[in-house]
Amino acid sequence: MIVVTGGAGFIGSNIVKGLNARGIDDILIVDNLKNSEKHKNLNALYFNDYIDKDDFLPQLNMLKKNNSIEAIFHEGACSDTLELDGKYMMHNNYEYTKMLFEFSMANNIRFFYASSASVYGSGERGFTENGKGEYPLNIYAFSKFLFDRYLRRVLDKTPSQVVGLRYFNVYGPQENHKGRMASVVFKFHNQINMENKMTLFKGSENFLRDFVYVDDVVNANLFFFDNQKVKGIFNCGTSKAESFLKIAEIMKGMYDNPTIEFVDFPEDLTGKYQTFTQSDNRKLENAGYKSAFHTLEEGIGKYVKILKKNNGYFKL
């Protein structure tokens, strides 16, 4: 059995889709459906069972006894970079991850988890996984940073494979529930449908991010799933920095000539906003990952087709 936490979420449901494509459906989904709209992310997926995240940890020993857990893809987390409740964030993201990791290592279960490029902060000291350039700007980033730091201390002693992937700006199907944390592609699509315009912050031509299509994130996870001897923390991005304005310009050609408007940069994001990210993929490539990443044009093209046809969801 394979466990996918956050399996009803954005990246988690895409990983389940990737496993299904391999004929794997002996999957346990762990999530929180307080936002009931997330159930739509599960409609087109195949899995054996679902359990709420709050009930999962207390039942781990029973699950281990009754089922052979091969691997855990831990994608569940609070990903709201504007969340201010540090106690909640640390319990939900850091402590939960640590408990699940320790259980996995004690029971020889392979553990794959979602880290984040947000740990690099402003990026002034680069984007390599050696720890020197890490300086989180918000509590979400800190919760990811702290577990990565914890893992480094014990990595050489782990009896089973453990891999953390530092996702850069991921976009693609099944992110409808993410609200203000949804990708700019999803937000632009909705703005165009409602007002035939796209709104950007002033200076967006200078805000450069590494935007990675979700299929590439799935491919990277499954690469490590196939290569059991590889462990560690790895960046997961295209290694190309692109502007928000370029996304708007690409999407403008895919719709009925929407306008592009600019608004003032919000004060509450000052000092908490990454204006530049670019994945350094050397460690990923040295681990043997050779697959090409989607270009921005390719990824947006695929995603817009799904947005227009299925409102961004998978269909059977």
Secondary structure, DSSP 8 states (H G I E B T S, - for coil): -EEEETTTSHHHHHHHHHHHHTT---EEEEE--SSGGGGGGTTT---SEEEEHHHHGGGHHHHHHHS---EEEE------TT---HHHHIIIIIIHHHHHHHHHHHTT-EEEEEEEGGGGTT-TT---TTSTT---SSHHHHHHHHHHHHHHHHGGG-SS-EEEEEE-EEE-SS-GGGGGGS-HHHHHHHHHHHHSEEEEETTGGG-EE-EEEHHHHHHHHHHHHH-TT--EEEEES-S--EEHHHHHHHHHTTTT--EEEEE---GGGTTS--SB-----HHHHHTT-------HHHHHHHHHHHHHHHTT----
